[in-house]
């Protein structure tokens, strides 16, 4: 059974910084990226447990935050 993650901040250890061209961007590590994709597939199939819904929401929130930060970093160049 997967443990539900209520706080996106608990996932910060799964974030890495990757150089892409002249930018350093925040990315999910491979494990977290794969978990997000797995949960999204389960959501499409309407198979998420209540705990997985919470986990996906936390990962999604973190994804939105880092997408925004990355966009700001790129826009500054």
N, C-alpha and C positions, 0 to 999 in steps of 0.2 A: 504494500500500500504506500502511496506517495503522501508525504506530509504536506499539508496545506501551508502556503506562505501568505501571511496576511500583510506583511510590510515589504514593499519593493526594496527598501534599504537593506533588507536581509540578503539580497542578491548581489550587492555591490562587489563581492569577491569573485563574481562570475563575469566581471567586465574587464576588458583589456583595452589597451591603446595600440592602435595599428597605424603605421605610416602608409598613406595612400597618396601617391604623387608627392606633392609638397605639403600635405596635410597630415596631422595626427588626429585620428578620429577614434571615438569610443565605439567598441564593438562587443557583442556578447561572445563569450568563449564558445567553443564548439559544442560543449555539453548543454549549455543553456539554450543555444540556438536550436539544437536538435529537439530539446524538450518543448520549446515553444512551437516548433513545427508539428510535433506529435500531438500536442494539445489542440492546435488549430484543426488538424485532421479529425481528431475525435469530436471536436465541436461541430464540424461540418456533418459528421455522421450522427450527430445528436447523441453521443455516448459519454459526455463528460459527467463525472460525479460532482456532487456539490464542492468537494475539496479541490477538484481539478478546476472548477470554475473560479474559485478564489485564487488558485495558483496562476491561472492564465490571466486573470485581471491584474495581478501584481506584476507579472512579466510584461504585460502589455503597457502598463503604466510606466515602467522603467524604459521600455522601448520608445515610448513617446517622448520621455524626458531626454534621452540621449539622442534621438533623432533631432529634436529641437536644438540641443547644444551643438551637435555636429553641423547643423545648418547655419547656426550663428558663427561658428568657427570658419566655415567655408566662405560665408558672406564678408568676413573681415579681410579677406585676401584681396 
